[in-house]
Amino acid sequence: MDRITEQPSPYRHLEQMPVEDILRNINQEDQTVPLAVGRAIPSISPLVELIVEKMKDGGRLFYLGAGTSGRLGILDASECPPTYGVPDDWVIGLIAGGEIAIRKAVEFAEDSHTQAWEDLRAYFVNEQDVVVGIAASGTTPYVVHGLRSCREHGITTACITCNPGAPVAAQADFPIEVVVGPEFVTGSTRMKSGTAQKLVLNMISTSVMIGLGRVLDNKMVDMKLSNNKLLERGAKIIQHNLHIDYEPALELLKKHGSVRKALEAGSLMKPGE
């Protein structure tokens, strides 16, 4: 039997379908994805708890993928430093074929049995770290053999896949299987499968950062203030939390350079200062 991600789309003759029908049918399929992710939460929760524990002890989180899956891992990893103010090497995304593969497909890069381990070794991956393999099909050699090498070296592994019982799950201490069914365009796993992977990655990184204390109440108090929009957002957080006007809040933020430090300083200020 074909893998679920490769099974024929239930929709036929797409080239004859009116545009609005195409859009509605894609949307209808997309609505099934969060439900499938919800069914996987019991598999995600223990992984998050372990990642938090390991990162508190100096470990790192690695994402390993090819094609769309690799790009999604890199996207999630790259957004952690600006959003939560963490160092660039806390969450690391690796893609088969290297940096050029972020924008262009690199032929046969995903078929390597050894490159993933070489890529990880360049970062001195070790037993403190957690490596999450991302593969919609669950068969990508770069990911499967990368996780196998990690396990051989005592490194904790996890995976996100959209096929149950896939080879990648056999190499994962924490397999996450999000079964979203056949794609609207047969085999186009950048669609529902990619959406499912993005949602799971959002959940993992967000809950890990909360667990590491990078969120106060429901605010990104450690975000990097890299543009005017974020300065304004930060000032409004300070304004709300300290019950002061916007301008003094903005000045406090500029003085201390982060929302967290400004809040700490503001809470120590005497009235009228």
C-alpha atoms as a printed R data frame, in Angstrom:
    type eleno elety resid chain resno       x      y       z
1   ATOM     1    CA   MET     A     1   0.000  0.000   0.000
2   ATOM     2    CA   ASP     A     2   1.163  3.544  -0.755
3   ATOM     3    CA   ARG     A     3   2.237  5.718   2.126
4   ATOM     4    CA   ILE     A     4  -0.672  7.921   3.241
5   ATOM     5    CA   THR     A     5   1.174 11.052   2.156
6   ATOM     6    CA   GLU     A     6   1.464  9.571  -1.351
7   ATOM     7    CA   GLN     A     7  -2.075  8.253  -1.702
8   ATOM     8    CA   PRO     A     8  -4.226  9.748  -4.494
9   ATOM     9    CA   SER     A     9  -6.095 12.950  -3.759
10  ATOM    10    CA   PRO     A    10  -9.849 12.418  -3.288
11  ATOM    11    CA   TYR     A    11 -10.352 15.351  -5.662
12  ATOM    12    CA   ARG     A    12 -10.230 14.610  -9.392
13  ATOM    13    CA   HIS     A    13  -9.631 16.657 -12.552
14  ATOM    14    CA   LEU     A    14  -8.265 19.681 -10.705
15  ATOM    15    CA   GLU     A    15  -7.436 21.357 -14.016
16  ATOM    16    CA   GLN     A    16 -11.169 21.519 -14.768
17  ATOM    17    CA   MET     A    17 -12.197 22.814 -11.353
18  ATOM    18    CA   PRO     A    18 -13.348 26.471 -11.019
19  ATOM    19    CA   VAL     A    19 -10.924 28.608  -9.036
20  ATOM    20    CA   GLU     A    20 -13.332 29.191  -6.167
21  ATOM    21    CA   ASP     A    21 -13.923 25.451  -5.854
22  ATOM    22    CA   ILE     A    22 -10.164 24.845  -5.774
23  ATOM    23    CA   LEU     A    23  -9.783 27.386  -2.980
24  ATOM    24    CA   ARG     A    24 -12.727 26.072  -0.962
25  ATOM    25    CA   ASN     A    25 -11.574 22.478  -1.285
26  ATOM    26    CA   ILE     A    26  -8.025 23.345  -0.200
27  ATOM    27    CA   ASN     A    27  -9.460 25.258   2.748
28  ATOM    28    CA   GLN     A    28 -11.700 22.343   3.637
29  ATOM    29    CA   GLU     A    29  -8.711 20.017   3.708
30  ATOM    30    CA   ASP     A    30  -6.651 22.515   5.722
31  ATOM    31    CA   GLN     A    31  -9.306 22.584   8.441
32  ATOM    32    CA   THR     A    32  -8.580 18.940   9.236
33  ATOM    33    CA   VAL     A    33  -4.934 19.654  10.107
34  ATOM    34    CA   PRO     A    34  -5.321 21.202  13.603
35  ATOM    35    CA   LEU     A    35  -7.488 18.262  14.627
36  ATOM    36    CA   ALA     A    36  -4.769 15.835  13.567
37  ATOM    37    CA   VAL     A    37  -2.171 17.883  15.467
38  ATOM    38    CA   GLY     A    38  -4.418 17.832  18.548
39  ATOM    39    CA   ARG     A    39  -4.420 14.040  18.504
40  ATOM    40    CA   ALA     A    40  -0.603 14.110  18.662
41  ATOM    41    CA   ILE     A    41  -0.341 16.323  21.766
42  ATOM    42    CA   PRO     A    42   0.223 13.354  24.131
43  ATOM    43    CA   SER     A    43   3.355 12.584  22.073
44  ATOM    44    CA   ILE     A    44   4.534 16.199  22.010
45  ATOM    45    CA   SER     A    45   4.191 16.949  25.718
46  ATOM    46    CA   PRO     A    46   6.888 14.622  27.122
47  ATOM    47    CA   LEU     A    47   9.310 15.756  24.414
48  ATOM    48    CA   VAL     A    48   8.861 19.407  25.398
49  ATOM    49    CA   GLU     A    49   9.403 18.583  29.058
50  ATOM    50    CA   LEU     A    50  12.665 16.801  28.246
51  ATOM    51    CA   ILE     A    51  13.899 19.580  25.945
52  ATOM    52    CA   VAL     A    52  13.306 22.164  28.687
53  ATOM    53    CA   GLU     A    53  15.174 20.015  31.192
54  ATOM    54    CA   LYS     A    54  18.133 19.500  28.854
55  ATOM    55    CA   MET     A    55  18.309 23.130  27.742
56  ATOM    56    CA   LYS     A    56  18.329 24.310  31.347
57  ATOM    57    CA   ASP     A    57  21.471 22.189  31.713
58  ATOM    58    CA   GLY     A    58  23.110 23.772  28.649
59  ATOM    59    CA   GLY     A    59  21.752 21.528  25.900
60  ATOM    60    CA   ARG     A    60  20.513 22.648  22.512
61  ATOM    61    CA   LEU     A    61  17.610 21.830  20.203
62  ATOM    62    CA   PHE     A    62  18.402 20.732  16.634
63  ATOM    63    CA   TYR     A    63  15.969 20.391  13.731
64  ATOM    64    CA   LEU     A    64  16.968 18.106  10.879
65  ATOM    65    CA   GLY     A    65  15.111 17.981   7.567
66  ATOM    66    CA   ALA     A    66  15.149 18.083   3.767
67  ATOM    67    CA   GLY     A    67  13.139 20.190   1.337
68  ATOM    68    CA   THR     A    68  10.013 21.767   2.825
69  ATOM    69    CA   SER     A    69  10.578 19.991   6.142
70  ATOM    70    CA   GLY     A    70  14.113 21.344   6.411
71  ATOM    71    CA   ARG     A    71  12.983 24.860   5.540
72  ATOM    72    CA   LEU     A    72  10.282 24.756   8.207
73  ATOM    73    CA   GLY     A    73  12.854 23.705  10.809
74  ATOM    74    CA   ILE     A    74  15.157 26.548   9.811
75  ATOM    75    CA   LEU     A    75  12.247 28.997   9.922
76  ATOM    76    CA   ASP     A    76  11.300 27.966  13.441
77  ATOM    77    CA   ALA     A    77  14.889 28.014  14.671
78  ATOM    78    CA   SER     A    78  15.629 31.411  13.106
79  ATOM    79    CA   GLU     A    79  12.637 33.020  14.804
80  ATOM    80    CA   CYS     A    80  13.616 32.028  18.342
81  ATOM    81    CA   PRO     A    81  16.421 34.610  18.860
82  ATOM    82    CA   PRO     A    82  14.412 37.694  17.811
83  ATOM    83    CA   THR     A    83  11.222 36.531  19.512
84  ATOM    84    CA   TYR     A    84  12.696 35.339  22.796
85  ATOM    85    CA   GLY     A    85  16.115 36.996  22.930
86  ATOM    86    CA   VAL     A    86  17.976 33.698  23.098
87  ATOM    87    CA   PRO     A    87  21.430 33.079  21.567
88  ATOM    88    CA   ASP     A    88  21.535 31.950  17.937
89  ATOM    89    CA   ASP     A    89  22.942 28.554  18.916
90  ATOM    90    CA   TRP     A    90  20.159 27.490  21.282
91  ATOM    91    CA   VAL     A    91  17.894 26.251  18.467
92  ATOM    92    CA   ILE     A    92  19.600 25.176  15.233
93  ATOM    93    CA   GLY     A    93  17.969 24.161  11.954
94  ATOM    94    CA   LEU     A    94  19.858 21.983   9.467
95  ATOM    95    CA   ILE     A    95  18.749 21.171   5.926
96  ATOM    96    CA   ALA     A    96  19.994 18.567   3.454
97  ATOM    97    CA   GLY     A    97  22.105 20.350   0.852
98  ATOM    98    CA   GLY     A    98  23.145 23.210   3.128
99  ATOM    99    CA   GLU     A    99  22.207 26.881   2.954
100 ATOM   100    CA   ILE     A   100  21.619 26.924  -0.804
101 ATOM   101    CA   ALA     A   101  18.819 24.379  -0.276
102 ATOM   102    CA   ILE     A   102  16.847 26.930   1.750
103 ATOM   103    CA   ARG     A   103  15.922 28.644  -1.524
104 ATOM   104    CA   LYS     A   104  16.613 26.069  -4.223
105 ATOM   105    CA   ALA     A   105  16.207 22.324  -4.399
106 ATOM   106    CA   VAL     A   106  19.531 20.479  -4.259
107 ATOM   107    CA   GLU     A   107  19.267 17.268  -6.267
108 ATOM   108    CA   PHE     A   108  19.645 14.032  -4.296
109 ATOM   109    CA   ALA     A   109  20.861 15.836  -1.148
110 ATOM   110    CA   GLU     A   110  18.158 14.149   0.910
111 ATOM   111    CA   ASP     A   111  19.363 10.701  -0.186
112 ATOM   112    CA   SER     A   112  22.666 10.864   1.699
113 ATOM   113    CA   HIS     A   113  23.097  8.366   4.540
114 ATOM   114    CA   THR     A   114  26.042 10.192   6.107
115 ATOM   115    CA   GLN     A   115  25.685 13.944   5.556
116 ATOM   116    CA   ALA     A   116  23.271 14.632   8.404
117 ATOM   117    CA   TRP     A   117  25.721 13.280  10.962
118 ATOM   118    CA   GLU     A   118  28.520 15.321   9.396
119 ATOM   119    CA   ASP     A   119  26.316 18.422   9.583
120 ATOM   120    CA   LEU     A   120  25.554 17.753  13.240
121 ATOM   121    CA   ARG     A   121  29.184 17.041  14.095
122 ATOM   122    CA   ALA     A   122  30.096 20.495  12.794
123 ATOM   123    CA   TYR     A   123  28.120 21.818  15.772
124 ATOM   124    CA   PHE     A   124  29.725 19.339  18.198
125 ATOM   125    CA   VAL     A   125  26.372 17.716  18.899
126 ATOM   126    CA   ASN     A   126  26.440 15.767  22.160
127 ATOM   127    CA   GLU     A   127  24.347 13.924  24.746
128 ATOM   128    CA   GLN     A   128  23.059 17.176  26.247
129 ATOM   129    CA   ASP     A   129  21.270 18.008  22.986
130 ATOM   130    CA   VAL     A   130  17.972 16.901  21.436
131 ATOM   131    CA   VAL     A   131  17.689 16.290  17.677
132 ATOM   132    CA   VAL     A   132  14.253 16.432  16.030
133 ATOM   133    CA   GLY     A   133  14.007 14.918  12.555
134 ATOM   134    CA   ILE     A   134  11.295 16.396  10.332
135 ATOM   135    CA   ALA     A   135  10.090 14.254   7.417
136 ATOM   136    CA   ALA     A   136   6.531 14.181   6.107
137 ATOM   137    CA   SER     A   137   7.061 10.836   4.401
138 ATOM   138    CA   GLY     A   138   9.098  9.487   7.283
139 ATOM   139    CA   THR     A   139  11.503  7.838   4.845
140 ATOM   140    CA   THR     A   140  13.989 10.618   3.990
141 ATOM   141    CA   PRO     A   141  17.467  8.994   4.259
142 ATOM   142    CA   TYR     A   142  19.168 12.235   5.398
143 ATOM   143    CA   VAL     A   143  16.809 12.389   8.381
144 ATOM   144    CA   VAL     A   144  16.438  8.668   9.135
145 ATOM   145    CA   HIS     A   145  20.183  7.993   9.136
146 ATOM   146    CA   GLY     A   146  20.896 11.252  10.938
147 ATOM   147    CA   LEU     A   147  18.680 10.163  13.812
148 ATOM   148    CA   ARG     A   148  20.175  6.654  13.739
149 ATOM   149    CA   SER     A   149  23.666  8.102  14.165
150 ATOM   150    CA   CYS     A   150  22.451 10.270  17.022
151 ATOM   151    CA   ARG     A   151  21.031  7.264  18.848
152 ATOM   152    CA   GLU     A   152  24.266  5.362  18.320
153 ATOM   153    CA   HIS     A   153  26.017  8.218  20.154
154 ATOM   154    CA   GLY     A   154  23.513  8.429  23.003
155 ATOM   155    CA   ILE     A   155  21.776 11.590  21.779
156 ATOM   156    CA   THR     A   156  18.035 11.977  22.373
157 ATOM   157    CA   THR     A   157  15.998 11.901  19.158
158 ATOM   158    CA   ALA     A   158  12.478 12.843  18.114
159 ATOM   159    CA   CYS     A   159  10.646 13.101  14.810
160 ATOM   160    CA   ILE     A   160   7.680 14.790  13.193
161 ATOM   161    CA   THR     A   161   6.154 12.696  10.416
162 ATOM   162    CA   CYS     A   162   2.803 12.354   8.687
163 ATOM   163    CA   ASN     A   163   2.927  8.604   8.051
164 ATOM   164    CA   PRO     A   164   2.291  6.142  10.899
165 ATOM   165    CA   GLY     A   165   4.957  3.511  11.500
166 ATOM   166    CA   ALA     A   166   7.471  5.231   9.213
167 ATOM   167    CA   PRO     A   167  11.210  4.363   9.340
168 ATOM   168    CA   VAL     A   168  12.031  7.730  10.921
169 ATOM   169    CA   ALA     A   169   9.809  6.889  13.897
170 ATOM   170    CA   ALA     A   170  11.840  3.747  14.524
171 ATOM   171    CA   GLN     A   171  14.898  5.976  15.075
172 ATOM   172    CA   ALA     A   172  13.084  8.422  17.379
173 ATOM   173    CA   ASP     A   173  12.883  8.232  21.156
174 ATOM   174    CA   PHE     A   174   9.915 10.589  20.837
175 ATOM   175    CA   PRO     A   175   8.010  9.916  17.597
176 ATOM   176    CA   ILE     A   176   5.317 12.460  16.719
177 ATOM   177    CA   GLU     A   177   2.958 11.188  14.035
178 ATOM   178    CA   VAL     A   178   0.449 13.679  12.626
179 ATOM   179    CA   VAL     A   179  -1.639 11.803  10.075
180 ATOM   180    CA   VAL     A   180  -3.378 14.358   7.868
181 ATOM   181    CA   GLY     A   181  -4.316 12.056   4.998
182 ATOM   182    CA   PRO     A   182  -3.796 12.441   1.234
183 ATOM   183    CA   GLU     A   183  -2.947 15.882  -0.103
184 ATOM   184    CA   PHE     A   184  -5.226 17.989  -2.331
185 ATOM   185    CA   VAL     A   185  -2.590 17.644  -5.050
186 ATOM   186    CA   THR     A   186  -1.401 14.054  -4.776
187 ATOM   187    CA   GLY     A   187   1.915 13.834  -2.928
188 ATOM   188    CA   SER     A   188   2.316 17.615  -2.463
189 ATOM   189    CA   THR     A   189   3.368 17.416   1.168
190 ATOM   190    CA   ARG     A   190   4.168 21.128   1.349
191 ATOM   191    CA   MET     A   191   0.395 21.522   1.836
192 ATOM   192    CA   LYS     A   192  -1.369 19.747   4.745
193 ATOM   193    CA   SER     A   193   1.728 17.891   5.901
194 ATOM   194    CA   GLY     A   194   3.795 21.077   5.844
195 ATOM   195    CA   THR     A   195   1.081 22.938   7.741
196 ATOM   196    CA   ALA     A   196   0.980 20.185  10.356
197 ATOM   197    CA   GLN     A   197   4.757 20.296  10.778
198 ATOM   198    CA   LYS     A   198   4.681 24.089  11.152
199 ATOM   199    CA   LEU     A   199   2.002 23.868  13.834
200 ATOM   200    CA   VAL     A   200   3.927 21.241  15.791
201 ATOM   201    CA   LEU     A   201   7.155 23.239  15.542
202 ATOM   202    CA   ASN     A   202   5.300 26.326  16.780
203 ATOM   203    CA   MET     A   203   4.059 24.314  19.748
204 ATOM   204    CA   ILE     A   204   7.456 22.848  20.582
205 ATOM   205    CA   SER     A   205   9.500 26.055  20.408
206 ATOM   206    CA   THR     A   206   6.869 28.223  22.083
207 ATOM   207    CA   SER     A   207   6.266 25.862  24.997
208 ATOM   208    CA   VAL     A   208  10.012 25.290  25.405
209 ATOM   209    CA   MET     A   209  10.671 29.030  25.568
210 ATOM   210    CA   ILE     A   210   7.873 29.472  28.094
211 ATOM   211    CA   GLY     A   211   9.411 26.649  30.126
212 ATOM   212    CA   LEU     A   212  12.786 28.404  29.975
213 ATOM   213    CA   GLY     A   213  11.251 31.560  31.419
214 ATOM   214    CA   ARG     A   214  11.420 33.625  28.231
215 ATOM   215    CA   VAL     A   215   7.782 34.750  28.541
216 ATOM   216    CA   LEU     A   216   6.319 36.881  31.344
217 ATOM   217    CA   ASP     A   217   2.564 36.517  31.744
218 ATOM   218    CA   ASN     A   218   1.764 36.295  28.022
219 ATOM   219    CA   LYS     A   219   4.339 38.790  26.752
220 ATOM   220    CA   MET     A   220   7.622 38.476  24.815
221 ATOM   221    CA   VAL     A   221   9.659 40.425  27.355
222 ATOM   222    CA   ASP     A   222  13.020 39.272  25.942
223 ATOM   223    CA   MET     A   223  12.348 40.037  22.269
224 ATOM   224    CA   LYS     A   224  15.053 41.829  20.324
225 ATOM   225    CA   LEU     A   225  14.092 45.456  19.677
226 ATOM   226    CA   SER     A   226  15.137 45.397  16.032
227 ATOM   227    CA   ASN     A   227  12.584 47.801  14.535
228 ATOM   228    CA   ASN     A   228  10.134 50.551  15.429
229 ATOM   229    CA   LYS     A   229   7.171 48.161  15.570
230 ATOM   230    CA   LEU     A   230   8.877 46.116  18.276
231 ATOM   231    CA   LEU     A   231   9.931 49.229  20.179
232 ATOM   232    CA   GLU     A   232   6.307 50.326  20.192
233 ATOM   233    CA   ARG     A   233   5.140 46.881  21.289
234 ATOM   234    CA   GLY     A   234   7.705 46.811  24.072
235 ATOM   235    CA   ALA     A   235   6.784 50.287  25.274
236 ATOM   236    CA   LYS     A   236   3.115 49.331  25.414
237 ATOM   237    CA   ILE     A   237   3.938 46.264  27.511
238 ATOM   238    CA   ILE     A   238   5.837 48.470  29.956
239 ATOM   239    CA   GLN     A   239   3.078 51.083  29.898
240 ATOM   240    CA   HIS     A   240   0.465 48.468  30.759
241 ATOM   241    CA   ASN     A   241   2.469 46.620  33.398
242 ATOM   242    CA   LEU     A   242   3.783 49.689  35.227
243 ATOM   243    CA   HIS     A   243   0.630 51.789  34.765
244 ATOM   244    CA   ILE     A   244   2.535 54.729  33.296
245 ATOM   245    CA   ASP     A   245   2.141 56.862  30.170
246 ATOM   246    CA   TYR     A   246   3.511 55.727  26.822
247 ATOM   247    CA   GLU     A   247   6.349 58.247  26.499
248 ATOM   248    CA   PRO     A   248   7.941 57.465  29.902
249 ATOM   249    CA   ALA     A   249   7.543 53.770  29.070
250 ATOM   250    CA   LEU     A   250   9.374 54.242  25.771
251 ATOM   251    CA   GLU     A   251  12.166 56.186  27.466
252 ATOM   252    CA   LEU     A   252  12.509 53.460  30.088
253 ATOM   253    CA   LEU     A   253  12.742 50.857  27.334
254 ATOM   254    CA   LYS     A   254  15.389 52.780  25.409
255 ATOM   255    CA   LYS     A   255  17.392 53.314  28.573
256 ATOM   256    CA   HIS     A   256  17.484 49.662  29.621
257 ATOM   257    CA   GLY     A   257  17.431 48.006  26.188
258 ATOM   258    CA   SER     A   258  14.906 45.265  26.949
259 ATOM   259    CA   VAL     A   259  11.349 44.968  28.162
260 ATOM   260    CA   ARG     A   260  12.359 42.669  31.007
261 ATOM   261    CA   LYS     A   261  15.087 44.987  32.306
262 ATOM   262    CA   ALA     A   262  12.814 48.014  31.963
263 ATOM   263    CA   LEU     A   263  10.068 46.266  33.938
264 ATOM   264    CA   GLU     A   264  12.524 45.253  36.640
265 ATOM   265    CA   ALA     A   265  13.911 48.784  36.882
266 ATOM   266    CA   GLY     A   266  10.441 50.333  36.777
267 ATOM   267    CA   SER     A   267   9.159 48.167  39.595
268 ATOM   268    CA   LEU     A   268  11.998 49.472  41.813
269 ATOM   269    CA   MET     A   269  11.367 53.119  41.030
270 ATOM   270    CA   LYS     A   270   9.741 55.290  43.636
271 ATOM   271    CA   PRO     A   271   6.554 57.144  42.636
272 ATOM   272    CA   GLY     A   272   7.402 60.316  40.745
273 ATOM   273    CA   GLU     A   273  10.893 59.180  39.682
